[in-house]
């Protein structure tokens, strides 16, 4: 089980600004990140937090109208932090699309160890909801391959139950990821977000459970349940995810599950196994598949 408390933080390099301004988010979730909107601020922030005991950073922020994080000016600062602290710090990134090979390679060269990558091949999600007019699923596949070719560990994030979602679309995305050799995925659920056209959308627990069980049955690798899911689904969804063995990891679990003795880490759920030791809060029994 994974929580965010003191050892892992999310940083926005754009503050609360997002030029893409997807219809289902409108930059809302950037408000919960620490702002460091200049390279020197990012370096100072990361250095200060490492000295205070932080060991992990998710570098994120708003996207350009072409769907990528404008991170290139910040990579020298990231590289400097990584050189100074080495394996005492873990850095992941939410970069969005890769506009070219050089972008992916520059991220890899900076010391970023992992890319959290929102993946879809659905034209409606890409153009209708995200506003990436003229883009298709091929852009997401191409970017994923560029990150992998650059030597980055990539954990694709697959969102379920968004407006216009279908199980057929989900299965298609899973097939594409499996064919590309991916063995770990993070499942997200659409959150009806305040201030967006979809804030009143209702998600049904029955469908949410059916979809997660389907993912477990068809995916031949590890399944993580990410932190993005509506709070109203958590009691039923999280209990089933753990007790039925539907997931290998779960982020920000429903509070009663935290008292059940499972291992607990203060980190993003996508951190690879060999880097988890410095985030361990509590040992315990592992999640078991039934």
The 8 nearest C-alpha neighbors of each residue, nearest first, counted from 0:
[[1, 263, 249, 248, 250, 262, 264, 261],
 [0, 2, 250, 264, 268, 263, 265, 251],
 [1, 3, 251, 265, 250, 266, 4, 264],
 [4, 2, 265, 266, 7, 5, 1, 8],
 [3, 5, 265, 2, 6, 7, 266, 8],
 [6, 4, 7, 53, 3, 265, 8, 52],
 [5, 7, 53, 54, 265, 55, 4, 52],
 [8, 6, 55, 266, 56, 53, 5, 54],
 [9, 7, 56, 57, 55, 10, 6, 3],
 [10, 8, 57, 32, 56, 58, 33, 11],
 [9, 11, 33, 58, 32, 59, 34, 57],
 [12, 10, 60, 59, 34, 14, 13, 32],
 [11, 13, 36, 35, 60, 14, 34, 10],
 [14, 12, 36, 60, 11, 16, 61, 15],
 [13, 15, 34, 11, 16, 36, 12, 35],
 [14, 16, 29, 30, 13, 26, 17, 61],
 [17, 15, 13, 14, 61, 18, 26, 60],
 [18, 16, 61, 20, 62, 19, 26, 15],
 [17, 19, 63, 20, 64, 62, 16, 61],
 [18, 20, 64, 63, 62, 17, 21, 66],
 [21, 19, 25, 18, 17, 26, 22, 24],
 [22, 20, 129, 25, 23, 24, 19, 128],
 [21, 23, 128, 24, 25, 129, 20, 195],
 [22, 24, 21, 195, 25, 197, 192, 128],
 [23, 25, 26, 27, 21, 22, 192, 195],
 [26, 24, 20, 27, 21, 22, 23, 195],
 [25, 27, 24, 29, 28, 17, 20, 15],
 [26, 28, 25, 24, 29, 30, 192, 15],
 [29, 27, 30, 26, 31, 24, 32, 25],
 [28, 30, 15, 31, 32, 27, 26, 60],
 [31, 29, 28, 32, 15, 27, 26, 14],
 [30, 32, 29, 28, 33, 27, 9, 10],
 [33, 31, 10, 9, 29, 30, 11, 34],
 [32, 34, 10, 11, 9, 35, 31, 14],
 [33, 35, 14, 11, 10, 36, 32, 12],
 [36, 34, 41, 12, 40, 37, 11, 14],
 [35, 37, 12, 13, 14, 34, 40, 38],
 [36, 38, 40, 39, 35, 41, 12, 73],
 [39, 37, 73, 41, 40, 76, 42, 72],
 [40, 38, 42, 41, 37, 43, 76, 73],
 [41, 39, 43, 37, 35, 38, 42, 44],
 [42, 40, 35, 38, 44, 39, 43, 45],
 [41, 43, 39, 76, 45, 40, 44, 46],
 [44, 42, 40, 46, 41, 45, 47, 39],
 [45, 43, 41, 47, 42, 46, 40, 48],
 [44, 46, 48, 42, 47, 43, 41, 49],
 [47, 45, 49, 43, 44, 48, 42, 50],
 [48, 46, 44, 50, 45, 49, 43, 51],
 [47, 49, 51, 45, 53, 50, 46, 44],
 [50, 48, 53, 52, 46, 51, 47, 54],
 [49, 51, 47, 48, 52, 46, 53, 45],
 [52, 50, 48, 49, 53, 47, 46, 6],
 [51, 53, 49, 50, 54, 6, 48, 5],
 [54, 52, 6, 49, 48, 7, 55, 51],
 [55, 53, 88, 6, 7, 49, 89, 52],
 [54, 56, 7, 89, 88, 90, 53, 6],
 [57, 55, 90, 8, 7, 9, 58, 91],
 [56, 58, 9, 91, 92, 90, 10, 59],
 [59, 57, 92, 10, 56, 9, 91, 93],
 [58, 60, 11, 93, 10, 92, 57, 12],
 [61, 59, 11, 13, 12, 29, 62, 68],
 [60, 62, 17, 16, 13, 68, 18, 63],
 [63, 61, 68, 67, 66, 17, 19, 18],
 [62, 64, 18, 65, 66, 19, 67, 68],
 [63, 65, 19, 66, 18, 62, 131, 67],
 [66, 64, 63, 67, 131, 19, 62, 96],
 [65, 67, 63, 62, 64, 96, 95, 19],
 [68, 66, 95, 96, 62, 63, 94, 65],
 [67, 69, 62, 94, 70, 95, 61, 63],
 [70, 68, 71, 67, 63, 62, 72, 94],
 [69, 71, 73, 68, 72, 74, 12, 94],
 [70, 72, 73, 74, 69, 102, 105, 106],
 [73, 71, 70, 74, 38, 75, 69, 76],
 [74, 72, 38, 70, 71, 76, 75, 77],
 [75, 73, 77, 76, 71, 109, 72, 78],
 [76, 74, 78, 77, 73, 79, 109, 72],
 [77, 75, 79, 42, 74, 78, 73, 38],
 [78, 76, 74, 80, 75, 79, 109, 81],
 [77, 79, 109, 75, 81, 76, 80, 110],
 [80, 78, 76, 82, 77, 81, 75, 83],
 [81, 79, 83, 77, 82, 78, 84, 76],
 [80, 82, 78, 85, 84, 79, 83, 110],
 [83, 81, 79, 85, 80, 84, 78, 110],
 [82, 84, 80, 81, 85, 79, 78, 46],
 [83, 85, 81, 87, 82, 80, 88, 86],
 [86, 84, 81, 87, 82, 83, 88, 80],
 [85, 87, 88, 84, 89, 81, 274, 82],
 [88, 86, 85, 84, 54, 89, 277, 49],
 [87, 89, 54, 86, 55, 84, 85, 90],
 [90, 88, 55, 54, 56, 86, 91, 87],
 [89, 91, 56, 111, 55, 112, 57, 88],
 [92, 90, 113, 57, 111, 114, 112, 56],
 [91, 93, 58, 114, 57, 94, 59, 115],
 [92, 94, 59, 115, 95, 114, 116, 58],
 [95, 93, 68, 92, 67, 96, 59, 114],
 [96, 94, 67, 66, 93, 68, 116, 97],
 [95, 97, 67, 142, 66, 98, 94, 139],
 [96, 98, 142, 99, 102, 103, 67, 95],
 [99, 97, 96, 102, 100, 67, 142, 65],
 [100, 98, 97, 101, 102, 103, 145, 142],
 [101, 99, 103, 102, 145, 104, 97, 98],
 [100, 102, 104, 103, 99, 105, 98, 106],
 [101, 103, 105, 100, 104, 99, 97, 106],
 [104, 102, 106, 146, 100, 105, 101, 149],
 [103, 105, 101, 107, 149, 106, 102, 108],
 [106, 104, 108, 102, 107, 103, 101, 109],
 [107, 105, 103, 109, 104, 108, 111, 102],
 [106, 108, 104, 105, 109, 111, 110, 151],
 [109, 107, 105, 106, 110, 104, 111, 78],
 [110, 108, 78, 106, 107, 74, 111, 77],
 [109, 111, 108, 78, 107, 81, 112, 77],
 [112, 110, 90, 91, 107, 109, 113, 106],
 [113, 111, 91, 90, 110, 151, 152, 89],
 [112, 114, 91, 152, 153, 151, 111, 92],
 [113, 115, 153, 92, 91, 116, 93, 152],
 [116, 114, 93, 154, 92, 153, 155, 113],
 [115, 117, 155, 156, 114, 118, 154, 93],
 [118, 116, 156, 155, 157, 115, 119, 95],
 [119, 117, 157, 156, 155, 116, 139, 120],
 [120, 118, 121, 172, 136, 139, 157, 117],
 [136, 119, 121, 172, 122, 135, 139, 118],
 [120, 122, 124, 123, 119, 136, 125, 168],
 [123, 121, 125, 135, 124, 126, 120, 136],
 [124, 122, 127, 126, 125, 121, 128, 163],
 [123, 125, 128, 121, 122, 127, 126, 129],
 [126, 124, 122, 129, 123, 131, 127, 128],
 [127, 125, 130, 131, 132, 123, 129, 122],
 [126, 128, 123, 130, 124, 129, 125, 122],
 [129, 127, 124, 22, 130, 126, 21, 125],
 [130, 128, 21, 125, 126, 131, 127, 124],
 [129, 131, 126, 127, 132, 128, 21, 125],
 [132, 130, 126, 129, 134, 125, 133, 65],
 [131, 133, 126, 134, 130, 125, 127, 135],
 [132, 134, 131, 135, 126, 125, 130, 122],
 [135, 133, 132, 131, 138, 126, 125, 136],
 [136, 134, 137, 122, 138, 125, 120, 133],
 [135, 120, 137, 139, 138, 121, 140, 119],
 [136, 138, 140, 135, 139, 141, 120, 134],
 [139, 137, 141, 136, 140, 135, 142, 134],
 [140, 138, 142, 136, 137, 141, 143, 118],
 [139, 141, 137, 143, 142, 138, 144, 136],
 [140, 142, 138, 144, 143, 139, 137, 145],
 [143, 141, 97, 145, 139, 144, 140, 96],
 [142, 144, 140, 146, 145, 141, 139, 147],
 [143, 145, 147, 141, 142, 146, 148, 140],
 [146, 144, 142, 148, 143, 147, 100, 149],
 [147, 145, 149, 143, 103, 144, 148, 151],
 [146, 148, 144, 150, 151, 149, 145, 143],
 [147, 149, 145, 150, 146, 144, 151, 104],
 [150, 148, 146, 104, 147, 151, 103, 145],
 [151, 149, 147, 148, 152, 146, 107, 104],
 [152, 150, 147, 146, 149, 113, 153, 107],
 [151, 153, 113, 114, 112, 150, 147, 154],
 [154, 152, 114, 113, 151, 115, 155, 147],
 [153, 155, 115, 184, 183, 116, 114, 156],
 [156, 154, 116, 184, 117, 118, 115, 185],
 [155, 157, 117, 185, 116, 118, 186, 184],
 [156, 158, 186, 118, 187, 117, 185, 155],
 [157, 159, 187, 188, 186, 189, 156, 160],
 [158, 160, 188, 161, 189, 187, 157, 164],
 [161, 159, 164, 189, 188, 162, 158, 202],
 [160, 162, 189, 164, 159, 163, 158, 188],
 [163, 161, 164, 160, 197, 124, 128, 189],
 [162, 164, 161, 165, 123, 124, 160, 128],
 [165, 163, 161, 160, 162, 159, 168, 166],
 [166, 164, 167, 168, 169, 163, 160, 159],
 [165, 167, 169, 168, 170, 164, 210, 159],
 [166, 168, 170, 165, 169, 171, 164, 172],
 [169, 167, 171, 165, 166, 170, 172, 121],
 [170, 168, 166, 172, 167, 171, 173, 165],
 [169, 171, 173, 167, 172, 168, 174, 166],
 [170, 172, 168, 174, 169, 173, 167, 175],
 [173, 171, 175, 169, 170, 174, 176, 119],
 [172, 174, 170, 176, 171, 175, 177, 169],
 [175, 173, 177, 171, 172, 176, 178, 170],
 [174, 176, 178, 172, 173, 177, 171, 179],
 [177, 175, 179, 173, 178, 174, 181, 172],
 [176, 178, 174, 180, 179, 181, 175, 173],
 [177, 179, 175, 180, 176, 174, 181, 173],
 [180, 178, 176, 177, 181, 175, 144, 174],
 [179, 181, 177, 178, 182, 176, 175, 183],
 [182, 180, 177, 176, 179, 183, 178, 184],
 [181, 183, 220, 221, 180, 184, 177, 219],
 [182, 184, 221, 220, 181, 222, 154, 185],
 [185, 183, 155, 222, 154, 156, 223, 186],
 [184, 186, 223, 156, 224, 225, 222, 155],
 [185, 187, 224, 157, 225, 156, 158, 223],
 [188, 186, 158, 227, 225, 157, 228, 159],
 [189, 187, 228, 159, 158, 227, 160, 190],
 [188, 190, 161, 160, 159, 228, 158, 191],
 [189, 191, 229, 192, 228, 188, 227, 161],
 [192, 190, 198, 197, 200, 199, 189, 193],
 [191, 193, 198, 190, 195, 194, 24, 197],
 [194, 192, 198, 195, 191, 197, 27, 199],
 [193, 195, 192, 198, 196, 25, 24, 197],
 [194, 196, 197, 198, 193, 23, 192, 22],
 [197, 195, 198, 194, 23, 22, 199, 192],
 [198, 196, 195, 191, 200, 199, 23, 192],
 [197, 199, 191, 192, 193, 195, 200, 196],
 [200, 198, 197, 191, 201, 196, 192, 193],
 [199, 201, 197, 198, 191, 202, 162, 190],
 [202, 200, 199, 203, 191, 198, 197, 190],
 [203, 201, 204, 200, 160, 207, 232, 206],
 [204, 202, 205, 206, 207, 201, 232, 208],
 [203, 205, 207, 206, 232, 208, 202, 236],
 [206, 204, 208, 203, 207, 209, 210, 202],
 [205, 207, 209, 208, 204, 203, 210, 202],
 [208, 206, 204, 210, 205, 209, 211, 203],
 [209, 207, 211, 205, 210, 206, 204, 212],
 [210, 208, 206, 212, 207, 211, 213, 205],
 [209, 211, 213, 207, 208, 212, 206, 214],
 [210, 212, 214, 208, 213, 209, 215, 207],
 [213, 211, 215, 209, 210, 214, 208, 216],
 [212, 214, 210, 216, 211, 215, 209, 217],
 [213, 215, 211, 217, 212, 216, 218, 210],
 [214, 216, 212, 213, 218, 217, 245, 211],
 [215, 217, 213, 214, 218, 212, 219, 211],
 [218, 216, 214, 215, 213, 219, 173, 170],
 [219, 217, 215, 220, 214, 216, 173, 221],
 [220, 218, 217, 221, 182, 216, 215, 177],
 [219, 221, 182, 218, 183, 222, 184, 181],
 [220, 222, 183, 247, 182, 184, 223, 219],
 [221, 223, 246, 184, 247, 185, 183, 220],
 [222, 224, 185, 248, 246, 247, 249, 225],
 [225, 223, 249, 186, 185, 250, 248, 246],
 [226, 224, 250, 187, 227, 185, 186, 223],
 [225, 227, 250, 251, 228, 224, 187, 249],
 [228, 226, 187, 225, 188, 229, 190, 189],
 [227, 229, 188, 190, 187, 226, 189, 230],
 [230, 228, 190, 231, 232, 233, 227, 188],
 [229, 231, 233, 232, 228, 234, 253, 190],
 [230, 232, 229, 233, 234, 228, 235, 204],
 [233, 231, 230, 229, 236, 234, 204, 235],
 [232, 234, 236, 230, 237, 231, 235, 253],
 [235, 233, 237, 236, 253, 232, 238, 231],
 [236, 234, 238, 233, 237, 232, 239, 204],
 [235, 237, 233, 239, 238, 232, 234, 240],
 [236, 238, 240, 233, 239, 235, 234, 253],
 [239, 237, 241, 235, 240, 236, 242, 234],
 [240, 238, 242, 236, 243, 241, 237, 235],
 [239, 241, 245, 237, 238, 243, 246, 244],
 [242, 240, 244, 238, 239, 243, 237, 245],
 [241, 243, 239, 244, 238, 240, 245, 287],
 [244, 242, 239, 245, 241, 289, 240, 288],
 [288, 243, 245, 241, 287, 289, 242, 246],
 [244, 246, 240, 243, 215, 212, 241, 288],
 [247, 245, 222, 223, 248, 244, 240, 224],
 [246, 248, 222, 223, 221, 286, 249, 245],
 [249, 247, 223, 246, 0, 224, 268, 250],
 [248, 250, 224, 0, 223, 1, 252, 225],
 [251, 249, 1, 226, 225, 252, 268, 2],
 [250, 252, 2, 226, 1, 249, 253, 0],
 [253, 251, 250, 254, 249, 237, 256, 257],
 [252, 254, 255, 256, 233, 234, 237, 251],
 [253, 255, 256, 257, 252, 258, 251, 234],
 [254, 256, 257, 258, 253, 259, 252, 234],
 [257, 255, 258, 259, 254, 253, 252, 238],
 [256, 258, 255, 254, 259, 260, 252, 253],
 [259, 257, 256, 255, 260, 254, 261, 253],
 [260, 258, 256, 257, 261, 255, 283, 284],
 [259, 261, 283, 258, 262, 284, 257, 282],
 [260, 262, 283, 284, 259, 285, 263, 0],
 [263, 261, 283, 282, 281, 0, 284, 285],
 [262, 264, 0, 281, 280, 1, 279, 261],
 [265, 263, 279, 1, 280, 278, 266, 0],
 [264, 266, 2, 278, 3, 1, 6, 4],
 [267, 265, 7, 264, 3, 1, 2, 278],
 [266, 268, 269, 270, 1, 7, 3, 2],
 [267, 269, 270, 1, 250, 266, 248, 249],
 [268, 270, 267, 271, 154, 115, 185, 223],
 [269, 271, 268, 267, 274, 275, 272, 266],
 [272, 270, 274, 273, 269, 275, 268, 113],
 [271, 273, 275, 274, 270, 276, 269, 268],
 [272, 274, 271, 275, 276, 270, 277, 278],
 [275, 273, 272, 271, 276, 270, 277, 89],
 [274, 276, 272, 278, 277, 273, 279, 270],
 [275, 277, 279, 278, 274, 273, 272, 264],
 [278, 276, 275, 279, 274, 54, 87, 280],
 [277, 279, 265, 264, 275, 276, 266, 280],
 [280, 278, 264, 276, 277, 281, 263, 275],
 [281, 279, 264, 263, 278, 265, 282, 262],
 [282, 280, 263, 262, 279, 283, 264, 261],
 [283, 281, 262, 263, 261, 280, 284, 279],
 [284, 282, 262, 261, 260, 285, 281, 263],
 [283, 285, 261, 262, 260, 286, 282, 287],
 [286, 284, 261, 287, 283, 262, 247, 282],
 [287, 285, 247, 244, 241, 284, 288, 261],
 [288, 286, 244, 285, 289, 247, 241, 242],
 [244, 287, 289, 243, 245, 286, 246, 247],
 [288, 244, 243, 287, 242, 245, 286, 241]]
